[in-house]
Amino acid sequence: MPATSKLEQLQKSEAFDNVIKSSTHVLSKDQLELIRKAFDFANSAHSGVRRKSGEPYILHPIAVATIVTKEIGLGTKSIISSILHDVVEDTDYKLVDIENLFGAKIASIVDGLTKLEGNFDFKQAANFRKMLLTLSDDVRVILIKIADRLHNMRTLDSMPPNKQLKISGETLYIYAPLAHRLGLYAIKTELEDLSLKYKYPDQYKEIALQLRNKEEHRKYLVEQFIKPIDNELKGENLGVTIKGRQKSIYSIWKKMQVKKVSFDEVYDLLAIRIVFKSNEKIDERRKSWEIFSIVTSIYNYKQDRIRDWITMPKANGYEALHVTVMGPEGKWVEVQIRSERMDEIAERGFAAHWKYKNNEPQESELDKWVEQIKETLQNPESDVLEFLDDFKLNLFSSEIVVFTPKGDMKTLPKGSTVLDFAFEIHTDLGYKCIGAKINHQLVPFSHEIKSGDQIEILTSEKQKPQAHWFDIVITAKAKQKVKDSFKLEHKKHIEKGKELIEEALKKIDRYPSNETINALLEHFKFDSKTQMYTQVGSGLSSIDDIDQVFLQKKEKQSNKLIKHWRLSIGRKTKPNETSEIQPKSKTINRKIPYILSEDNIEKNFYLAKCCNPIPGDDVIGYLNEQEKIIIHKKSCPETIKIMTSKGDQIITAKWKQFKILSYLTQISIKRFDRIGIVTEITSVISKDHTINMRTVRFDTNDGVFTGNLDLYVHNTNDVDNIISRLNKIKGIESVERLEEI
């Protein structure tokens, strides 16, 4: 046997042994044999196939199985399904083969994990929808898929840059929020960090370096912080363990972007977790508040930063008591207080939630959420991108708890309105809602509800959904119900419009052929048959002069023939001559960065209007249907949608030095007002000959001066230079470039 083959056999054997050792369940002899059978079958099916990294392909499903059992805590069926998850998609074996060998349940899970065939727009969104359709039947499909994505992210180095961007983009867009919603905190954090690593590599490295440089000092602060708490808790004999927790690279980066602060200004880098032993849920609550009392007797705390998720757990099952206190050297420190049960649920999420649910008859918020999304998922008419947007709406939302008149508790996303609450109770209640009584006070249906509100919905039989309701509701369920209502009305209009047009054509002895319909579209200036039928069916367009359409058409055709005859007399045409030669589109190599040159702007590529990138920004390209490249900032919200829905059309892009053309950008200035500040600001800008001002807007409110300046610059260096100069003006509080103009 060749040396490489022996090495690979050893790799496979060690990987398989690692799955068995990692299992959080005690495996019986029969279970071990079934797992071995799955491994042998998959190993044979993937024989000779390698990943982009060069390693045998079978190591990937084995790694996924290890994550599934070790990091999520699933059992035998999930291990087997993970090992088999790519067999149907990537080999000649069919689902029926899986069912015959391993049973209907494992075949069902593998089916949920198998991607759709074919190559069409929105493929990623359609695949994701198919996978989620199994969620209400068996959540293991989603958990295995998340594990699959985690291993792909851990091994993304071997992929070309455009694929790295695509995969990291859709991971941030949907997989990390989904992991969060299912309570997989540790996996969610790692997915975010890995996505940032490939989307913004320089910023990722910079934050990682800063954390390493300050690691020793951070450890010292943690030790100093823990010491007095530990001494007090030991005296109370509460059986606790205390450990420090570093804020993730992604969460630091996000806070820097949102708050517009530097690394050093992110105040809550430190977090402490106190985990205690407890056998009863009643005892857990008492112990949590006892520990809280000890911590806050040692350190001052922020009253607005107490979070009690024990009394009222999050919808993903998370339970803990959080408090932010002032620690050593004036640093704010978040303290998380949990029982061992709470800690396992927080780290392993859904699987641990079910493990501890055996003795709980009541339905959890997580169970309710799984049931609720089934309705949205099964709607066959919803557009896949609309579906993804709606589904994602509630994944990362903060939650509020409100009550019905009878005292039943409902959990909704923060920012929900009365109308959202009405649809949460019942569809018909939503359709007929005209307002509500909140805590016995009359409010409109657009009113934003708050945690603790008791809400009584008021209805009218005359009420029906209106177009502006889309701007009022925020939950996925409510949005879908409003869409469904309009789609039903839309369908009625289409049917009525088609019937009216066909009747009108019959009166003038015309058959509704393609030629006839096209003539109507041209005459009435409609974009499509659907639009025409809808307009006519709803009474917005009239077809009274339909007979004139075809008289005018005959006249136009006659005039066209005469004109063509006259032109043909005036000149001779060469065989196959055309008036315009269309250039052939240049094939673009997506594996290497596309160079953005000043010579080609608006010829081969365009700068997206939604985010207005300028030379020097971190950007990506999107190849549209016309083979034109649209350049977006990586931070643009549209970019994340494109990565998820049309990831195969993503192109990495790099700027060539831009020195001639100017690009519009905007900066914002804040400071306390004083005489002469405007003159100083405009003077600094006017001295820079590379920058021109288009618009300057200044305002003062209660002594605070704000200014927005629209500037024409060559690149990001110009922006950085002007920001640096403006920051030197005495008393300037902040100068920043605005993302949107």
N, C-alpha and C positions, 0 to 999 in steps of 0.2 A: 504494500500500500504506500503511495507517495506521501512524503512528509507533510505537504500542505493538507492532504486529505485526512491524515491522522490528527493534525492540529484542529481542523474543522470539526472532526468527530468529537474531539475533546471539548471544544467550545460548545457544541450542541448538548453534549452530556452534562456539562457543568450548568448550562442555562436551564436544562430540564430539572436537574437536582435543586437548583435555586428556587424554582416554582414550588416544588414540594415543601422545601424547608420554610418558605415564606408564608405558607398557608396559615391563616389565623384560625382555621378549623381543624379538628382532629379527623384525619382522613382514614376511612376504613380500607380494608384490602380490596374490596370491589371498586371503591372510588379510585384508588391508586391505579388499578388495572385499566379502568376506563380512561383516565387521564393519559396513561402510557399509550393506550390504543389511539387516542386522538393525536398525540405527538407523532407516533409512527406514521399515521395516515397523512397528516399535514406535511411531515418531513419528506415523505415519498412524493406527494402532490407538488411540492415546491422544489423538488430535486433539480439542481443545476441552475436555479434562479438566484440572482444576487441583487442586493440593494445598490443604490448609487455609491455607497461607501465601499462596496466590494465584498462585504461580508455575506454569508449565506442568508437567504431571505427568511428562512425558518426562525432565525434569531429574533426577528421583529415580533411575530405573534407570541413567541415565548416570553419576550420582554413585556408585552402587553398583559399577558396572563399573570406575570409576577406583580405588576402594578395593581391589577384587579384584586388580587388576594392580599398582598402585603400592605398596600397604601389605601385601599378602599374597604377591604375586609369581606369580599364576596366569597362564595363557596364553590363546590365542584362543578356545577353546571356552567357557571360563569367562567371558570378556568378553561373548561373544554371549549366553550363558545369562543373565547378569546384566541385559543390556539387555532381554531378552525375559521376565524373570521374572514380571511382573505381567500379561502380555497375556492368558493363558488365564483368569486369575481375574477380571480387570476388564473384559474386552471380549467381543465375540461370537465371537472366534476360538477354535477347538478345538485340542486337542493334536495331532490329525492334521494340521492346517494347519502347525504348527511342524515336525512330522516331514517333511512333503513339501517344505518350503522349506529346512530346515537339517539334516535328518538325524536318525536314531534316537537317537544319543547325546545331542545337545542337547535333543531332546524329552524324554528320560528325566530329564535334570537339571532341566528346567523343570517336569516333573511332580512331582518331589520338592519343588520350591519352591512349588508351587501349594497353597493352603489347601483344606481340606475344605469342601464346601458344607453348608448347613443351619445351624440355630441350636439348639444343644443344650448341656446342662451339660457341663463339662469340655472345651469346644471347644478351648481353647488347648492343653491337655494332649494331646488326640487329634491335633491338627495337628502338634504337636511329635513325637509318636510316629511319625506317617506320614513326616515328613521324615527322622527318624533311621533308618527302615527302609532308606533308600538308602545309609546310611553305609558299610556293609561293601562295597557295590558301587562307590560313587563318593563319596569324601569331599568333592569339590568342592561338592556340594549344601549341606553344613553350612557350608563356608567362605563361600559366597555368602550364605547365610542370615545368618551373623554380620555380614558386610559390610552387608547390608540393614538389620539391626537397628542397627548403628553409625550409619548415615546417618539413620535415623529418630530416634535419640537426639540426634544433632547438630542436628536441626531440630524438636525437641519443643516449642519455645516457642510455636508456633502452635496447639497442642492445648489443649483445656479442662483444668482442673486434675484432674478425675477420671480422664481418659485419661492424663495425665502420670503419675499415681500408679500406674495399672494397668501401663503400659508399663515404667516404671522398676522396679516391683516384680518383674515377670517377668524383666526383664533381669538384675537382681541374683540372682534365684533360679536361673536356668538358663543364660542366655547368657554371662554373665561367667565362671562356672565352666567352661563348655564351651570358651570361648576359651582359658582357662588350660590345660585338659587337652590342647588341640590345639597348645599352645606359642605362641599368639599373645599374647605378654606385653604389647606396647604397646597392642593393641586391648582386651585384658582390663582394663588399667589405665584406659583412657579410658571404657569402658563403666561401670566402677565409679564413677568420678568424676562422670560425667553422671547416673547414677542417684541418687547422693547429692544432687546439685544440685537435683533435683526432689522427692526424698523428704523431705530436711531442708534446705530452702533457706537458713535462717538459720545453721545450723551450717556449711554449705558456705561461705557468704560470710565467716563469721568466720575460718575456717581459711585461706581464700584471702587474706584481708586480712593475717593474721599472717605468712603466707609472703612477701607483697609487702613488708611493713614490714621484714622481716629479710633481704631478698634481697641487699642490698649487703654486709652483714656475712657472710652465708653464702658469697658469692663470695670474700670476703677469706680466710675460713677454708679454702676449697677450694684457693685459690692457695697459701696457706702450707703446706698439707698436701702438695700435689703437688710443690712445688719440690724438696725433697731427693730424693724418689723419682725424679723426672724426670732429675735430674743423675746419679744412680747408673745408671739404665737407659740413658742416652745413652752412658755409658762402656762398657757391655756390648754396645752395637750390636745390640739385640734388635728394632729396628723397631716400636716401640710408639706408640700414641696414648693419652693419659690425659684423661678428662673427668669432671666432677662430675655427679651425678644426684640430683635432688630426690625425696624420698619423696612418693608421690601423696597427694592430699587425702583420698581414701577410706581409704588405709592408715593415715594419721595419725589420722583420725576413729575408725577401728576400734580402733586401739591405745588411744586415749583412753577408749573405751567398755569394752574388755576389762580394761585395767589400772587403770581409774578414776583417770586422771591428767590434768593440764592439758596444754595445748599445749607449754608450756615444759618439761614433764617427759618429753616423748617424746624419748628420748636419741639415737635413731639416724636423725635427719632427714637426715644427710649420707650419701652413698654415692659411691664412686669406682669407675669402670670402667676397667680397663687392657686394651686390645685389641692383640694382637700379630699379625704376619704369620707364617704357617707353611704349608708345602706338604705335610707328612706328619703323620699322626695320632700316630706315635711321637714325632716331634719336638715336637708340641703339648704332650704330657704333660711332657716334660723342661723345656721353656721355661716352662710354667705354674709348676712347682715352683721353678725358678730365680728367677722374678719374685717368688714368695711369699717365698723366702729373703731377697731384697733388701728387700722391704717390711718384713718382721718383724725385720730387723737394724736398721732405723731406728726403728720404733714397737713398743711392747709390745702383745701380742695376747692375746685371751681364748681360752684353750685349748679351752673348750667351744663355741666359735663358729667352728670350722673345718668347712667343708662341701666334701667332695670329690665333685663330680658329674661329674668327668672319668673317674675309674676306674669309677664306677658311675652312669651318667646317670639322670636322672629318667624316669618312664614317658612323659612328653610329648616326650622327645628332648633336653631341656635339658642342656647340659654347661657347666660352669664350676668354678672354684675360688674359694670365698668365705672371707674371714677378717675378723674384726672387731678393729680396733686402736684404741688410745688416741691421739687426734689433738690438735691445738692446743686450748687452753683447757679441757682435761679432757673433750673431747667424743668419744664413741665414733663411729667411722667404719667402715662396711662397705666392704671392697675386693673387687671382683669381677674375676677374672682370666680372660680368654677369648681364644681365637684369632679371627680374622676369620670363619672358618667357624662357630664356636660362636656368635658374636655374631649372625650372620644367622639361624641357627636359632632363637636366643632371641627375636628380634624378629618373624620371619615364620613361625615355627612349622612346621606340617606341610608346607607347600609347599617350604620350604627344606630340610627333612629329606629329602624325596624327591629334591631336586636333587642332594644330596651322597651319595645312597644307591646310585648306579649301580654303583660298584665294591665294594659291601659285600654279600657273599652272606648274611650272618647276618640273622636277623629281629630288629628292634628291639622294645623294650617297647611303643612306640606301635603298631606293627603288631599285636602280640599283643592289645593292648587293643581295637583296632578289631574284631578277629576274635571276641573274647570277648563283646562286647555284642550280637553278632548273635543269639545264642541267647536272650537276655533279650527283645530287641525282637520276636522272631518268635512269642513265646508269645501266642496269641490270647485267652487267658482272663484275663490279668492286668488288674486295675483300672487305669485310666489314671493316677490319682493315686498309687496304690501304685507303678506303673511309674516315674513321675517321681521319687518319693522314693528308690526303689532306684537309679535311674540316677544321681541326683545324689550319692548316698553317696560314690562313688569319684572324683568330679570334682576335689574340692579337697583330698583326703586327702594327708597326708604319707606317704611310702612307706618300707617296709622290704624288705630282701632276705634271703631264706632259701633253704635248700638241701634237696634230696631226699637219700635215702641214697646215690644214685649220683653226687651232686655237681651235679645240674642246678639252675640258679638260678631262683627264682620271686620275682616282685615282688608285694607285697600292701600294702594300706593299713595305716598305723600303727594298732595296736589290734586287729589281726586275731587270731583264736584258732586253736587246733589244728583245730577244726571247719571254719573258713574255708579253711585250708590243704588239708584233706581234699577239700572240694568243688572247690577249685581244680585238684586233680590229676584227679579223676574223680567223677561223680555217685554211683556205687555205693559208692565209697570213703567218701564223706560220709555216706550213709545207714547204713552199717554201722560207722562209726567209734565206738570205745569209749574211745579215749585215744591216747597217742603216747609214743615215746621221743625226747626232745630231748637231743641231745649225750649219748646213752646213759642218760639219767635218765627214769624213768617219770613222766608227768604226765597229768592228766585232759584231756578234749577241750575243756574251757572255759578252759584255760590260755592266757594271752596270749603270743604268740610275739614274739621280739625279732630285730632284724637280726643276721644271722650264724648263727642257729640252724640245725642240721641235724636234720631231722624225719623220723621213721619212724612212719607211721600204723599203729595196731593196730585190728583189726576183729573183729566177731562176726556170724555169720549170723543170730543171734537179735535183733540190734539193729535198731530202726526209729525214724524221726524222732518226737520228742516236742514237745509244745506249747512247753515252756520253751526249746527250741532257738532260737526267735526272739530271745530275750534274750542268746544267746551269740554268734551270728554277726553280722558287721557288713558283709560284702561283698555287693554287689548280687546276684552270682551265687549265693552260698550261700543268701541269703534267698529268692530265686526258687525254688531247688530244694526248700527246705523247704515253701514254699507249694504247689508243684506236688504234693508228696507228700500233703499234707493235702487238696488239692482232689480228688485221685484217690480217696482214702479217703472223702471227703465225698460224691462222686458215687455210690460204691457204696452208701453208707448211704441216700441219697435213693432210689435204684432199689429197694433192698430194702424200705424203708419204704412206698413207693407200692404195691408188690406185696402186702405184708402187709395194708394197709388195704383194698385192693380185694377181697382174698380174704375179709376179715372182713365187708365190706359185702354181698358176694354171698351169704353164709350167712344174712343177715337180709333178703334180697330188696330191697336198696337199690342204686341206681345211683350211681356217684361224680359226681353233677352238682355244679354250683357251689353250689346250695342245701345239698346234703348235706355238702360239704366245709366250707362256712361254719359249719354246725352243729357239726361236729367241732372246728373252730378255736375256736369260742366255748366249747364244753364243756371242752376240754383247755387253754384259755388260751394258745394258740399265736399268734404274731404273723403267721405266714405258712404257706403250704403247705410251702415248703422246710424251714422249721424243724420242722414236724410230721413230715414224711417222714424227716428226719435223726434226730430223737429216737427215733422208732419203729424205724427201720432199725438204729440203733446199740444198741437195747435199753435206752435211758435212760427211755423212756415205754412204758406198757402200754396196750393197747386191748381188754382182756378184757371191759370193761363197755360195749362200743360200742352194744349194743342198748338200754341204758338212756338213751343220749343222746336218742334220738328219742321215747321215752316221755315223758321230762321236757320235751322241746320241745313236744309236743302239750298237756301240762298247762299250760305257760306261755302258749301261744297262747290256750287256753280262758279262763284267768284274766284275760288281757289284754283279751279281748272283753267279759267281764263288767264289768270295771273301767271300760272305755270307755263301756259302756251306762249304768252308774250315773252317771258324770260328765255324760253328755249330758242326762240327766233333770234334774240339779241346776242346769244353766245353759244359756243359749242362746248360740251362737256366731255372730258376724257373718261374712258371706261374706269369704273370703280373709284372715281374721284369723290372725295367727301369734303364738306366745307370746314370741317374741324377734326383734327387728329387728337384723340385722347391719349395722353401719355400713359404708358404702362406703369402700374404702381410698383415701386421698388420693394423687394422682399426685405423684411427687417429681421435681423438676427436678434432674437429675444434673450439669448443667453449672455450677451455682452451689453454694457450700458450704451444707450443711445446718446450721442454727443449733441448737445443743444448749442448750435452755432448761430451767431447773429445774422448770418447770411440767409439762413433757412427759415427764420421765424415767419409765420403765416404763409409759408410755402409748404413745408413738410410738417410743421407742428404749430400748435396754438397754445397760448397761456389761458388757463381756465379762468373765467370771470368770477366764479364762486369764491375763489381764494386768492386771486391775483398774485401768483408767485413772481418773485424777482430773482435775477441771477445770484446764485449763492445759497438760495433756500434749499432745504432737503426736499427733493421732488421725486415723483414717479411719472411715467407716461402711461396713457391708456389709448390703445389702438382701436379707433371706432370703426363703424361699418364702411366708411368711405376711405379707409386706410390712412386716415390722418391721425396724428398723435396729439392728444390733449394732455398738457402738462398741469398736474395738480401738486400742491404741497402735500407732503406725507401726512400732515396734521389735519388736512381738509376732511370734514365729515363725509363728503361725496367719495373720497378715496377709499374709505373703509367699506362703503357699500359696493363700490366697483370691485374691490379685492374679493369680496364675498360672493357677488353674483356673477362676475365676469373675470375671474382671476387669471384665466388663461390669456387675456388680452392686456395684461399688465407688462410694462417694460421698465427696466431700470434706466435712469437717465442722469447724465452729468453735464454741467455747464462748461462750455468753452468760455474763455475770458471775454466778457462783454464790456465794451468801452464807448461805443458810439451811441446806441439808442438809450432812451431814458424810460423808466417804468414808474408808475404811480404807486406810492405807498403812503401810509399815514402813521404819524407818531402822536402820542398823547403826553402832556406835561401836567404835573400837579405840584403845587406849593402854596404856602400862605402868601396872600397878596401883599405887594408893596409897590411904591411908586417907581416907575422906570423898568419894571420887569419885562414888559412887552418889547421895549426898545432893545434891551439886552438880548432877548431871544432872537428877534429878527436880525439883529446885528451879527450874531454868531453864524446864522444860516447864510446871510448875504455874503459873508467873507469866504464861504466855501464855493469855489467856482464850478464844482462838479455837481452841485445841487441847485435846483430851481424850485421856488414855491409856487403852487397853484392856488391854494386856498388857505387862509389862516382864520381860525375861529377861537376867540378868547371869551371867557366868562368868569365872573366872580360871584360867589354865593357864601354869605356869612364869613367873609374873610378868606375863603379858600379859592385859590386861583386855578382854573383848568384851561388848558389850551389844546386844540387839535389842529395839526398842520398836515396838509396834503402836499407831499413833496415828490418831485421827479428825480429819481436816482438812477445810477448805472447798475448797482449791485448791492448786496448786503454789506459789503465793506463801507460803502458810502453811509448806509444807515447806522452801522456801528460807530463810525467816526463822529457823525453828528450827535448821536446819543451821548457819546463820551464827552464831547465839548459842552453840550447842554447841561450835563450832570455837574460840570465844574462851576456853573453859575451858583452863587451863594444862595442857600436856602431852598434849592430845588429838592423836592421830596421824592419824585419819581419821574422817569422818562422811559416810555416803552413804545415799541412798535405794535400797532393794532393789527390783529389777524384779518379783520374784515374792513373793507373800505365803504 
